[in-house]
Amino acid sequence: MINLSKVNDDGSLEAHYFNPNPINVGKATWMESNGDLKVVIELRDVNYPGSTYRLNFLPDRSMLAGEYFQAVEGLTFYVEFLRRQ
């Protein structure tokens, strides 16, 4: 689960990641590109050193979708996060 809050004008945001327990987020940013909202979340914790989510917001499906790079194994996976209302 990803919890996003405190979206700042400078492109930074506050993000919390749970799998299922909290995993430290080293850096979280957002940007708008060609009308699309993009979010990047870099994890910094045991077993997650540099693992990164690169996500796009899909407003018609109310979800974030994109790639998860699992740094320890060097593998990339397609992921989706549904928005909880």
N, CA, C and O atoms as CSV, one atom per row, in Angstrom:
chain,resi,resn,atom,element,x,y,z
A,1,MET,N,N,0.841,-1.168,0.000
A,1,MET,CA,C,0.000,0.000,0.000
A,1,MET,C,C,0.891,1.237,0.000
A,1,MET,O,O,1.904,1.292,0.698
A,2,ILE,N,N,0.504,2.208,-0.781
A,2,ILE,CA,C,1.190,3.497,-0.811
A,2,ILE,C,C,0.219,4.559,-0.314
A,2,ILE,O,O,-0.937,4.603,-0.735
A,3,ASN,N,N,0.698,5.413,0.587
A,3,ASN,CA,C,-0.085,6.532,1.085
A,3,ASN,C,C,0.655,7.797,0.679
A,3,ASN,O,O,1.786,8.018,1.113
A,4,LEU,N,N,0.030,8.631,-0.151
A,4,LEU,CA,C,0.636,9.881,-0.608
A,4,LEU,C,C,-0.038,11.054,0.078
A,4,LEU,O,O,-1.261,11.094,0.208
A,5,SER,N,N,0.785,12.027,0.524
A,5,SER,CA,C,0.249,13.223,1.167
A,5,SER,C,C,1.246,14.362,0.994
A,5,SER,O,O,2.347,14.168,0.478
A,6,LYS,N,N,0.852,15.527,1.426
A,6,LYS,CA,C,1.708,16.720,1.379
A,6,LYS,C,C,2.394,16.882,0.022
A,6,LYS,O,O,3.619,16.827,-0.079
A,7,VAL,N,N,1.597,17.079,-1.000
A,7,VAL,CA,C,2.112,17.314,-2.347
A,7,VAL,C,C,2.575,18.766,-2.417
A,7,VAL,O,O,1.788,19.682,-2.181
A,8,ASN,N,N,3.849,18.977,-2.739
A,8,ASN,CA,C,4.444,20.313,-2.736
A,8,ASN,C,C,4.691,20.820,-4.153
A,8,ASN,O,O,4.898,20.033,-5.077
A,9,ASP,N,N,4.667,22.153,-4.315
A,9,ASP,CA,C,4.876,22.775,-5.621
A,9,ASP,C,C,6.244,22.482,-6.212
A,9,ASP,O,O,6.411,22.547,-7.430
A,10,ASP,N,N,7.235,22.159,-5.373
A,10,ASP,CA,C,8.590,21.900,-5.870
A,10,ASP,C,C,8.761,20.481,-6.423
A,10,ASP,O,O,9.866,20.098,-6.805
A,11,GLY,N,N,7.680,19.702,-6.468
A,11,GLY,CA,C,7.744,18.351,-7.009
A,11,GLY,C,C,7.980,17.279,-5.964
A,11,GLY,O,O,8.008,16.092,-6.289
A,12,SER,N,N,8.150,17.679,-4.717
A,12,SER,CA,C,8.322,16.681,-3.660
A,12,SER,C,C,6.956,16.316,-3.086
A,12,SER,O,O,5.993,17.072,-3.216
A,13,LEU,N,N,6.886,15.170,-2.461
A,13,LEU,CA,C,5.672,14.775,-1.767
A,13,LEU,C,C,6.037,13.832,-0.637
A,13,LEU,O,O,7.119,13.245,-0.624
A,14,GLU,N,N,5.134,13.696,0.297
A,14,GLU,CA,C,5.343,12.766,1.400
A,14,GLU,C,C,4.670,11.453,1.028
A,14,GLU,O,O,3.491,11.424,0.676
A,15,ALA,N,N,5.432,10.369,1.110
A,15,ALA,CA,C,4.901,9.057,0.769
A,15,ALA,C,C,5.238,8.066,1.871
A,15,ALA,O,O,6.315,8.111,2.466
A,16,HIS,N,N,4.298,7.175,2.125
A,16,HIS,CA,C,4.499,6.080,3.075
A,16,HIS,C,C,4.192,4.791,2.328
A,16,HIS,O,O,3.223,4.711,1.573
A,17,TYR,N,N,5.038,3.773,2.550
A,17,TYR,CA,C,4.878,2.496,1.856
A,17,TYR,C,C,4.783,1.374,2.883
A,17,TYR,O,O,5.543,1.343,3.851
A,18,PHE,N,N,3.853,0.460,2.668
A,18,PHE,CA,C,3.617,-0.654,3.588
A,18,PHE,C,C,3.580,-1.965,2.809
A,18,PHE,O,O,2.947,-2.046,1.757
A,19,ASN,N,N,4.267,-3.008,3.330
A,19,ASN,CA,C,4.290,-4.304,2.642
A,19,ASN,C,C,4.424,-5.470,3.610
A,19,ASN,O,O,5.471,-6.110,3.509
A,20,PRO,N,N,3.586,-5.841,4.491
A,20,PRO,CA,C,2.472,-5.027,4.999
A,20,PRO,C,C,2.931,-4.026,6.048
A,20,PRO,O,O,2.194,-3.095,6.374
A,21,ASN,N,N,4.147,-4.203,6.588
A,21,ASN,CA,C,4.681,-3.272,7.587
A,21,ASN,C,C,5.336,-2.082,6.896
A,21,ASN,O,O,5.650,-2.163,5.709
A,22,PRO,N,N,5.548,-0.980,7.610
A,22,PRO,CA,C,6.161,0.205,7.004
A,22,PRO,C,C,7.564,-0.078,6.464
A,22,PRO,O,O,8.375,-0.739,7.113
A,23,ILE,N,N,7.827,0.438,5.265
A,23,ILE,CA,C,9.139,0.397,4.625
A,23,ILE,C,C,9.568,1.849,4.441
A,23,ILE,O,O,8.772,2.669,3.985
A,24,ASN,N,N,10.810,2.182,4.787
A,24,ASN,CA,C,11.286,3.555,4.705
A,24,ASN,C,C,11.335,4.053,3.257
A,24,ASN,O,O,11.884,3.391,2.377
A,25,VAL,N,N,10.754,5.220,3.034
A,25,VAL,CA,C,10.813,5.888,1.736
A,25,VAL,C,C,11.954,6.891,1.785
A,25,VAL,O,O,11.946,7.806,2.608
A,26,GLY,N,N,12.941,6.721,0.899
A,26,GLY,CA,C,14.080,7.629,0.861
A,26,GLY,C,C,13.758,8.933,0.159
A,26,GLY,O,O,14.209,10.000,0.577
A,27,LYS,N,N,12.966,8.847,-0.923
A,27,LYS,CA,C,12.645,10.036,-1.704
A,27,LYS,C,C,11.356,9.776,-2.478
A,27,LYS,O,O,11.131,8.673,-2.977
A,28,ALA,N,N,10.520,10.797,-2.569
A,28,ALA,CA,C,9.282,10.698,-3.340
A,28,ALA,C,C,9.069,12.012,-4.083
A,28,ALA,O,O,9.142,13.089,-3.493
A,29,THR,N,N,8.807,11.912,-5.378
A,29,THR,CA,C,8.613,13.100,-6.206
A,29,THR,C,C,7.426,12.900,-7.148
A,29,THR,O,O,6.988,11.779,-7.406
A,30,TRP,N,N,6.924,14.022,-7.649
A,30,TRP,CA,C,5.880,13.986,-8.657
A,30,TRP,C,C,6.206,15.013,-9.729
A,30,TRP,O,O,6.949,15.965,-9.490
A,31,MET,N,N,5.645,14.811,-10.902
A,31,MET,CA,C,5.785,15.786,-11.980
A,31,MET,C,C,4.614,15.624,-12.938
A,31,MET,O,O,3.994,14.565,-13.024
A,32,GLU,N,N,4.333,16.704,-13.653
A,32,GLU,CA,C,3.324,16.641,-14.698
A,32,GLU,C,C,4.041,16.734,-16.032
A,32,GLU,O,O,4.865,17.624,-16.242
A,33,SER,N,N,3.728,15.824,-16.924
A,33,SER,CA,C,4.363,15.788,-18.235
A,33,SER,C,C,3.294,15.528,-19.288
A,33,SER,O,O,2.647,14.481,-19.278
A,34,ASN,N,N,3.108,16.484,-20.197
A,34,ASN,CA,C,2.097,16.365,-21.253
A,34,ASN,C,C,0.711,16.053,-20.691
A,34,ASN,O,O,-0.039,15.269,-21.273
A,35,GLY,N,N,0.379,16.670,-19.559
A,35,GLY,CA,C,-0.921,16.473,-18.943
A,35,GLY,C,C,-1.041,15.219,-18.098
A,35,GLY,O,O,-2.095,14.963,-17.517
A,36,ASP,N,N,0.028,14.430,-18.021
A,36,ASP,CA,C,0.019,13.200,-17.221
A,36,ASP,C,C,0.741,13.426,-15.903
A,36,ASP,O,O,1.786,14.075,-15.863
A,37,LEU,N,N,0.182,12.889,-14.827
A,37,LEU,CA,C,0.798,12.968,-13.511
A,37,LEU,C,C,1.658,11.736,-13.291
A,37,LEU,O,O,1.183,10.608,-13.427
A,38,LYS,N,N,2.928,11.952,-12.951
A,38,LYS,CA,C,3.874,10.864,-12.719
A,38,LYS,C,C,4.404,10.953,-11.292
A,38,LYS,O,O,4.635,12.046,-10.774
A,39,VAL,N,N,4.597,9.791,-10.659
A,39,VAL,CA,C,5.092,9.707,-9.289
A,39,VAL,C,C,6.268,8.741,-9.260
A,39,VAL,O,O,6.201,7.657,-9.839
A,40,VAL,N,N,7.355,9.137,-8.578
A,40,VAL,CA,C,8.515,8.263,-8.390
A,40,VAL,C,C,8.754,8.130,-6.895
A,40,VAL,O,O,8.853,9.126,-6.178
A,41,ILE,N,N,8.847,6.891,-6.433
A,41,ILE,CA,C,9.076,6.607,-5.014
A,41,ILE,C,C,10.279,5.687,-4.900
A,41,ILE,O,O,10.277,4.574,-5.426
A,42,GLU,N,N,11.311,6.165,-4.206
A,42,GLU,CA,C,12.515,5.358,-3.982
A,42,GLU,C,C,12.515,4.864,-2.541
A,42,GLU,O,O,12.406,5.652,-1.602
A,43,LEU,N,N,12.640,3.557,-2.380
A,43,LEU,CA,C,12.653,2.948,-1.051
A,43,LEU,C,C,14.085,2.829,-0.547
A,43,LEU,O,O,15.002,2.563,-1.323
A,44,ARG,N,N,14.272,3.025,0.751
A,44,ARG,CA,C,15.588,2.900,1.404
A,44,ARG,C,C,15.400,2.168,2.720
A,44,ARG,O,O,15.183,2.787,3.762
A,45,ASP,N,N,15.486,0.844,2.667
A,45,ASP,CA,C,15.294,0.050,3.873
A,45,ASP,C,C,15.962,-1.306,3.668
A,45,ASP,O,O,16.417,-1.616,2.566
A,46,VAL,N,N,16.023,-2.109,4.716
A,46,VAL,CA,C,16.571,-3.456,4.618
A,46,VAL,C,C,15.786,-4.224,3.554
A,46,VAL,O,O,14.555,-4.221,3.565
A,47,ASN,N,N,16.486,-4.872,2.650
A,47,ASN,CA,C,15.915,-5.631,1.530
A,47,ASN,C,C,15.263,-4.760,0.455
A,47,ASN,O,O,14.690,-5.293,-0.495
A,48,TYR,N,N,15.338,-3.444,0.582
A,48,TYR,CA,C,14.752,-2.533,-0.403
A,48,TYR,C,C,15.720,-1.420,-0.820
A,48,TYR,O,O,15.249,-0.350,-1.204
A,49,PRO,N,N,17.024,-1.606,-0.768
A,49,PRO,CA,C,17.955,-0.491,-1.012
A,49,PRO,C,C,17.903,-0.010,-2.463
A,49,PRO,O,O,18.470,-0.638,-3.358
A,50,GLY,N,N,17.225,1.095,-2.679
A,50,GLY,CA,C,17.151,1.664,-4.021
A,50,GLY,C,C,16.038,1.104,-4.886
A,50,GLY,O,O,15.938,1.456,-6.061
A,51,SER,N,N,15.202,0.244,-4.333
A,51,SER,CA,C,14.044,-0.229,-5.097
A,51,SER,C,C,13.153,0.974,-5.393
A,51,SER,O,O,12.965,1.837,-4.536
A,52,THR,N,N,12.606,1.029,-6.607
A,52,THR,CA,C,11.936,2.248,-7.061
A,52,THR,C,C,10.636,1.956,-7.795
A,52,THR,O,O,10.565,1.061,-8.636
A,53,TYR,N,N,9.604,2.736,-7.456
A,53,TYR,CA,C,8.347,2.733,-8.195
A,53,TYR,C,C,8.348,3.927,-9.139
A,53,TYR,O,O,8.664,5.042,-8.724
A,54,ARG,N,N,8.002,3.708,-10.399
A,54,ARG,CA,C,7.789,4.767,-11.388
A,54,ARG,C,C,6.360,4.590,-11.889
A,54,ARG,O,O,6.058,3.675,-12.656
A,55,LEU,N,N,5.487,5.492,-11.433
A,55,LEU,CA,C,4.054,5.303,-11.619
A,55,LEU,C,C,3.413,6.458,-12.370
A,55,LEU,O,O,3.873,7.596,-12.289
A,56,ASN,N,N,2.355,6.158,-13.096
A,56,ASN,CA,C,1.535,7.149,-13.777
A,56,ASN,C,C,0.136,7.092,-13.183
A,56,ASN,O,O,-0.391,6.012,-12.912
A,57,PHE,N,N,-0.467,8.274,-12.980
A,57,PHE,CA,C,-1.841,8.309,-12.490
A,57,PHE,C,C,-2.781,8.144,-13.674
A,57,PHE,O,O,-2.687,8.879,-14.656
A,58,LEU,N,N,-3.689,7.176,-13.578
A,58,LEU,CA,C,-4.694,6.929,-14.609
A,58,LEU,C,C,-6.047,7.378,-14.059
A,58,LEU,O,O,-6.733,6.598,-13.398
A,59,PRO,N,N,-6.444,8.637,-14.325
A,59,PRO,CA,C,-7.650,9.184,-13.699
A,59,PRO,C,C,-8.926,8.436,-14.069
A,59,PRO,O,O,-9.832,8.333,-13.242
A,60,ASP,N,N,-9.020,7.915,-15.285
A,60,ASP,CA,C,-10.226,7.198,-15.688
A,60,ASP,C,C,-10.406,5.894,-14.916
A,60,ASP,O,O,-11.521,5.382,-14.817
A,61,ARG,N,N,-9.315,5.354,-14.367
A,61,ARG,CA,C,-9.375,4.124,-13.570
A,61,ARG,C,C,-9.082,4.398,-12.097
A,61,ARG,O,O,-9.101,3.480,-11.277
A,62,SER,N,N,-8.810,5.666,-11.759
A,62,SER,CA,C,-8.514,6.094,-10.386
A,62,SER,C,C,-7.442,5.219,-9.749
A,62,SER,O,O,-7.624,4.663,-8.666
A,63,MET,N,N,-6.305,5.116,-10.463
A,63,MET,CA,C,-5.230,4.261,-9.985
A,63,MET,C,C,-3.869,4.768,-10.438
A,63,MET,O,O,-3.761,5.552,-11.381
A,64,LEU,N,N,-2.832,4.303,-9.747
A,64,LEU,CA,C,-1.452,4.499,-10.165
A,64,LEU,C,C,-0.980,3.185,-10.774
A,64,LEU,O,O,-1.230,2.117,-10.215
A,65,ALA,N,N,-0.300,3.256,-11.917
A,65,ALA,CA,C,0.208,2.053,-12.572
A,65,ALA,C,C,1.572,2.362,-13.165
A,65,ALA,O,O,1.838,3.489,-13.582
A,66,GLY,N,N,2.430,1.359,-13.201
A,66,GLY,CA,C,3.751,1.560,-13.782
A,66,GLY,C,C,4.691,0.434,-13.438
A,66,GLY,O,O,4.296,-0.731,-13.389
A,67,GLU,N,N,5.953,0.792,-13.198
A,67,GLU,CA,C,6.990,-0.202,-12.968
A,67,GLU,C,C,7.547,-0.140,-11.555
A,67,GLU,O,O,7.671,0.928,-10.955
A,68,TYR,N,N,7.876,-1.310,-11.049
A,68,TYR,CA,C,8.581,-1.438,-9.779
A,68,TYR,C,C,9.907,-2.115,-10.068
A,68,TYR,O,O,9.937,-3.247,-10.549
A,69,PHE,N,N,11.010,-1.424,-9.776
A,69,PHE,CA,C,12.344,-2.004,-9.916
A,69,PHE,C,C,12.760,-2.552,-8.567
A,69,PHE,O,O,12.922,-1.796,-7.610
A,70,GLN,N,N,12.934,-3.867,-8.482
A,70,GLN,CA,C,13.343,-4.543,-7.257
A,70,GLN,C,C,14.864,-4.623,-7.303
A,70,GLN,O,O,15.427,-5.486,-7.977
A,71,ALA,N,N,15.526,-3.719,-6.585
A,71,ALA,CA,C,16.974,-3.527,-6.701
A,71,ALA,C,C,17.797,-4.742,-6.283
A,71,ALA,O,O,18.810,-5.034,-6.918
A,72,VAL,N,N,17.398,-5.451,-5.245
A,72,VAL,CA,C,18.185,-6.588,-4.757
A,72,VAL,C,C,18.318,-7.656,-5.840
A,72,VAL,O,O,19.401,-8.210,-6.030
A,73,GLU,N,N,17.238,-7.949,-6.546
A,73,GLU,CA,C,17.242,-8.973,-7.593
A,73,GLU,C,C,17.529,-8.397,-8.978
A,73,GLU,O,O,17.837,-9.138,-9.911
A,74,GLY,N,N,17.426,-7.065,-9.109
A,74,GLY,CA,C,17.635,-6.436,-10.407
A,74,GLY,C,C,16.507,-6.705,-11.390
A,74,GLY,O,O,16.733,-6.740,-12.600
A,75,LEU,N,N,15.300,-6.896,-10.883
A,75,LEU,CA,C,14.145,-7.222,-11.715
A,75,LEU,C,C,13.141,-6.075,-11.722
A,75,LEU,O,O,13.035,-5.323,-10.753
A,76,THR,N,N,12.404,-5.950,-12.826
A,76,THR,CA,C,11.370,-4.930,-12.956
A,76,THR,C,C,10.022,-5.613,-13.170
A,76,THR,O,O,9.909,-6.560,-13.948
A,77,PHE,N,N,9.002,-5.119,-12.468
A,77,PHE,CA,C,7.657,-5.689,-12.533
A,77,PHE,C,C,6.644,-4.596,-12.853
A,77,PHE,O,O,6.830,-3.442,-12.468
A,78,TYR,N,N,5.570,-4.960,-13.561
A,78,TYR,CA,C,4.440,-4.067,-13.757
A,78,TYR,C,C,3.585,-4.118,-12.491
A,78,TYR,O,O,3.323,-5.199,-11.963
A,79,VAL,N,N,3.148,-2.947,-11.998
A,79,VAL,CA,C,2.340,-2.881,-10.774
A,79,VAL,C,C,1.175,-1.913,-10.949
A,79,VAL,O,O,1.217,-1.009,-11.783
A,80,GLU,N,N,0.144,-2.120,-10.149
A,80,GLU,CA,C,-1.009,-1.225,-10.102
A,80,GLU,C,C,-1.408,-1.002,-8.652
A,80,GLU,O,O,-1.387,-1.929,-7.842
A,81,PHE,N,N,-1.772,0.231,-8.335
A,81,PHE,CA,C,-2.288,0.581,-7.014
A,81,PHE,C,C,-3.639,1.262,-7.211
A,81,PHE,O,O,-3.717,2.329,-7.819
A,82,LEU,N,N,-4.696,0.650,-6.699
A,82,LEU,CA,C,-6.031,1.231,-6.788
A,82,LEU,C,C,-6.205,2.283,-5.716
A,82,LEU,O,O,-5.728,2.125,-4.592
A,83,ARG,N,N,-6.885,3.352,-6.064
A,83,ARG,CA,C,-7.137,4.434,-5.117
A,83,ARG,C,C,-8.240,4.030,-4.153
A,83,ARG,O,O,-9.318,3.605,-4.565
A,84,ARG,N,N,-7.957,4.168,-2.872
A,84,ARG,CA,C,-8.962,3.880,-1.846
A,84,ARG,C,C,-9.753,5.151,-1.592
A,84,ARG,O,O,-9.173,6.199,-1.306
A,85,GLN,N,N,-11.056,5.069,-1.692
A,85,GLN,CA,C,-11.924,6.238,-1.514
A,85,GLN,C,C,-12.277,6.435,-0.067
A,85,GLN,O,O,-13.002,7.372,0.270
